[in-house]
Amino acid sequence: MKQNGDSAFPEITYVRGASGELVPVLRGTRLQVQTIVFAAQKWGFSPNQIATEYDLSEAQVNDVFAFYAAHSQEIDASIATEQIIEAVNV
């Protein structure tokens, strides 16, 4: 994983998360890619609903989904890890 992100997805960059590892975020926000993916997968939000909920454009949401399509294993692993951490801390 490159710190500057994947050049095929200029709207996505990486920042260091609370755990110290690099996480992909929507450029210009601190909104993690996995948050948007989770909203679509677990809550069934449409791209329009996500855009409204997080004050984004639908184009930004679609950029995240395109990035996810290319990096789904990385994002899915991150979501799974976060769910395990949350379950342990409940």
FENZIRA-V627137 format. One record per residue. N is the residue number from 0. PSI is psi in whole degrees, -180 to 180 (999 if undefined). NEAR is the number of other ideal C-beta (glycine too) atoms within 8 Angstrom. Layout:
{{N & PSI & NEAR} {N & PSI & NEAR}}
This chain:
{{0 & 130 & 5} {1 & 141 & 6} {2 & -34 & 6} {3 & -7 & 6} {4 & -169 & 12} {5 & 118 & 9} {6 & -19 & 6} {7 & -14 & 4} {8 & 78 & 11} {9 & -18 & 6} {10 & -5 & 9} {11 & 134 & 15} {12 & 174 & 8} {13 & 140 & 13} {14 & 160 & 8} {15 & 123 & 7} {16 & 180 & 9} {17 & -32 & 3} {18 & -5 & 4} {19 & -10 & 5} {20 & 158 & 6} {21 & 134 & 9} {22 & 142 & 12} {23 & 134 & 14} {24 & 160 & 13} {25 & 124 & 13} {26 & 137 & 9} {27 & -1 & 3} {28 & 174 & 7} {29 & 16 & 5} {30 & 117 & 10} {31 & 143 & 10} {32 & -43 & 16} {33 & -29 & 12} {34 & -43 & 9} {35 & -43 & 15} {36 & -43 & 13} {37 & -43 & 10} {38 & -38 & 13} {39 & -46 & 13} {40 & -46 & 6} {41 & -32 & 6} {42 & -10 & 7} {43 & 23 & 5} {44 & 140 & 9} {45 & 164 & 7} {46 & -38 & 11} {47 & -42 & 7} {48 & -41 & 9} {49 & -45 & 14} {50 & -44 & 13} {51 & -47 & 7} {52 & -38 & 8} {53 & 11 & 10} {54 & 53 & 5} {55 & 167 & 11} {56 & 157 & 6} {57 & -31 & 9} {58 & -41 & 6} {59 & -43 & 11} {60 & -43 & 13} {61 & -34 & 9} {62 & -41 & 12} {63 & -44 & 14} {64 & -36 & 12} {65 & -42 & 9} {66 & -44 & 14} {67 & -41 & 11} {68 & -35 & 7} {69 & -19 & 9} {70 & 32 & 11} {71 & -38 & 8} {72 & -44 & 6} {73 & -46 & 9} {74 & -45 & 13} {75 & -40 & 8} {76 & -39 & 8} {77 & -42 & 10} {78 & -45 & 11} {79 & -43 & 8} {80 & -45 & 8} {81 & -40 & 9} {82 & -37 & 8} {83 & -45 & 8} {84 & -44 & 8} {85 & -41 & 8} {86 & -38 & 7} {87 & -34 & 6} {88 & 2 & 5} {89 & 999 & 4}}
